[in-house]
Amino acid sequence: MDDHFWPSIYPGLIVGLLIGLSGGTMFSAILGALGGLAGALAYFYAYTAIGFPEGLLQLIGLIMSAVIGANLAMFAARRLARLTKPASGDDKPAE
């Protein structure tokens, strides 16, 4: 890790947290921040492996990957909550 690692990851945390806060709960804010961080980390390692120069395109890519990561984390949590939610009995056919 070099000097540019954490400054490159901050957009992932900030964008992910803001997307998570739109979910309305603290749990979604944490999930959004973790998803945004994961997306930004994946993009950071991808562009350093390829050798992209640092600049505005790097920042745009980090923000886009953070948005995608945060939305995927929140989508996965909603799916998991829906799968583990007990049946309420409202979906039984009428007699």
C-alpha positions, 0 to 999 in steps of 0.5 A, a space after each residue: 500500500 502506498 501513500 495514495 491508498 486511503 485517499 483513494 478509498 475515502 470516496 468509497 466510504 463516503 458515497 457508500 454511507 450516503 447511499 446506505 443512509 437513504 435506506 433509513 436505518 443504521 444497519 443499511 448505512 453500515 451495509 452501504 458503507 461496507 459495500 462502497 468500501 468493497 467496490 472502491 477497493 476492487 476498483 483501486 486494485 484493478 486500476 493499479 494492476 493495470 497501471 491507470 494514471 491518477 486523475 479525474 477518471 480515477 475518481 469517477 471510477 472510484 465513485 461509480 464502483 462505490 455506488 455499485 458496491 453499496 447498491 449490491 450490498 443493500 440488495 443482497 441484504 434485502 434479499 437475505 432478509 426476505 428469504 429468512 423472513 417467516 411466512 406471515 400467513 397472509 399468502 394462504 389461499 382463501 377457503 
